[in-house]
């Protein structure tokens, strides 16, 4: 990209921002591209929750329980949360300083190598786009709780139409829809956690205070009695955790359309650690308490029987409720599962569209994809993204559970590659700051224990992505399909990187050549254009429900 080899110096930028030549508030657009900053604090916080909490936490987590046992699953989820917490620490510093459209995708191209931006961008686009049919397929699986003759094709078509309506409108309408849908997820999680505690101490129709019974029988770890089998079970749970536990990438992607990004985005990143502990670690503990790892219904679901041995229950929580003969609550839970799964698919549609748009504005996708509507929606990117939900129609003939497995295996490695790229980008960013004499403490947010946390996360994630599929190489275990499902994305992404590098003859950007100014003056001017203080999350909530209507809203200099 132009400017990589002769970047504007950071100290020059600081001098310029104090001069009369700086862009003045009121004389600028929200972004250097055609997207618009309409997402408020409450919407950003709930979008971050909506993107990180989906089918995996409520449905697919049953696979982790079956493979690793309750203790193995809890250890796997806790370990992976720690790794992604380190990634979040890296991403928070970069995205708060440079909240641009495309987030970490464009950062990789500007701070690492143009080829890295190309490979990472297309990987993330396919990752998000393939998650859309995954959620639709999972929705069909959850709906079998009520009836097993619901037309699969009709559900797929309905979801596609609703996703289109939510995303074709202006971004604030998407943000508003996601706010309410994600709020339903929070309510669902609170219900499930309360259900776990109340029933384990005897508050159920059977008056059975079962406590940690499933930790004793069938046991805390996988059913295999030998150490190798238990280790493989732990790896399976760890792989499931790597599919389930996400978050930093979604905050990064919305940063280019956020109001007050230096403040609201920073706050969103800070709450990720709480969400990891509350949603994922505590969620893994609760699932291991309420459902046995060898529950017949769970085994039937994992074996491809979408009817779940006659119950239609896809979630371990719903299985537990049915086992305890609890009335009504399974239906409420399943209904909230439907809205939660739909919400996740809605977020993936948004992120896939924006990732493709970020590729276009950097010249790594056709220029025609830069076209936006007057409301700031990348219309052609949106149209291409909406082709991927059509893959959900595969479940009409192949069965939802089977298609679910295909998509999970293809998607998970792509997610790990995204996090690996964030670590690499941060390391290059850190070296550039050091080489150019920048005190990171002057940035809007400074990550802790750097660059060591970036290196720890990088090594850990690389080990996970390469080691999971090792069992396919064991004597007698070779299956071409299993190998491709585990390692296909690990072959595609390096191919994209090398191909772009050879064709365009790009070079790894040296630390003293990295452009650390980039869009910072525009963002600073935008932030300075606000005359009122930022609005806290709960203040926005109170405004929404009418408790404090006299609170001043965000205003800018006109």
VENGI-V338921 format. One record per backbone hydrogen bond with DSSP energy under -0.5 kcal/mol. NH is the residue of the N-H (numbers start at 1). CO is the residue of the C=O. Records with the same first field share a line. If there is no record, write none. Layout:
BEGIN
NH=CO, CO
END
This chain:
BEGIN
4=1
13=9
14=10
15=11
16=12
17=13
18=14, 15
19=16
22=19
27=24
38=36, 257
39=257
40=38
44=40
45=41
46=42
47=43
48=44
49=45
50=46
51=47
52=48
53=49
54=52
57=54
58=54, 55
59=55
60=55
61=56
62=59
63=60
64=60
65=61
66=62
67=63
68=64
69=65
70=219
71=220
72=68, 220
73=69
74=70
75=71
76=72
77=73
78=74
79=75
80=76
81=77
82=78
83=79
84=80
85=81
86=82
87=83
88=84
89=85
90=86
91=87
92=88
93=89
94=90
95=91
96=92
97=93
98=94
100=98
102=253
103=100
105=102
106=103
107=103
108=104
109=105
110=106
111=107
112=108
113=108
117=113
118=114
119=115
120=116
121=117
122=118
123=119
124=120
125=121
126=122
127=123
128=124
129=125
130=126
131=127
132=128, 129
133=129
134=130
135=131
136=132
137=133
138=134
139=135
140=136
141=137
142=138
143=139
144=140, 141
145=142
146=143
147=143
155=151
156=152
157=153
158=154
159=155
160=156
161=157
162=158
163=159
164=160
165=161
166=162
167=163
168=164
169=165
171=375
173=170
174=170
175=171
176=172
177=173
178=174
179=175
180=176
181=177
182=178
183=179
184=180
185=181
186=182
187=183
188=184
189=185
190=186
191=187
192=188
193=189
194=190
195=191
196=192
197=193
198=194
199=195
200=196
201=197
202=199, 208
203=198
204=202
207=204
209=207
210=199, 208
211=200
213=210
215=212
216=212, 213
217=213
219=214
230=226
231=227
232=228
233=229
234=230
235=231
236=232
237=233
238=234
239=235
240=236
241=237
242=238
243=239
244=240
245=241
246=244
250=247
251=247
252=248
253=249
254=250
255=251, 252
257=254
258=255
259=39
261=258
263=260
264=260
265=261
266=261
267=263
268=264
269=265
270=266
271=267
272=268, 269
273=270
275=271
276=272
277=273
278=274
279=275
280=275, 276
281=276
282=277
284=280
285=281
286=282
287=283
288=284
289=285, 286
290=286
291=287
295=292
299=295
300=296
301=297
302=298
303=299
304=301
305=300
306=304
308=305
311=307, 308
312=307
314=312
316=58
319=315
320=316
321=317
322=318
323=319
324=320
325=322
326=321
327=325
329=327
330=326
331=328
332=328
333=329
334=330
335=331
336=332
337=333
338=334
339=335
340=336
341=337
342=338
343=339
344=340
345=341
346=342
347=343
348=344
349=345
350=346
351=347
352=348
353=349
354=350
355=351
356=352
357=353
358=354
359=355
360=356
361=357
362=358
363=360
364=359
365=359
369=366
370=367
371=368
373=377
376=373
378=376
379=371, 377
380=371
382=378
383=379
384=380
385=381
386=382
387=384
388=385
389=385
390=387
391=388
392=389
393=390
394=391
395=392
396=393
397=394
398=394
399=395
403=399
404=400
405=401
406=402
407=403
408=404
409=405
410=406
411=407
412=408
413=409
414=410
415=411
416=412
417=413
418=414
419=415
420=416
421=417
422=418
423=419
424=420
425=421
426=422
427=423
428=424
429=425
430=426
431=427
432=428
433=429
434=430
435=431
436=432
437=434
438=433
440=438
442=439
443=440
447=445
453=449
455=451
456=452
457=453
458=454
459=455
460=456
461=457
462=458
463=459
464=460
465=461
466=462
467=463
468=464
470=467
471=468
472=469
473=470
474=471
477=474
483=479
484=480
485=481
486=482
487=483
488=484
491=487, 488
492=488
493=489
495=491
496=492
497=493
498=494
499=495
500=496
501=497
502=498
503=499
504=500
505=501
506=501
509=112
513=510
514=510, 511
515=110
516=514
520=517
523=519
524=520
525=521
526=522
527=523
528=524
529=525, 526
530=527
531=555
532=555
540=536
541=537
542=538
543=539
544=540
545=541
546=542, 543
547=542
548=542
551=548
557=529
END
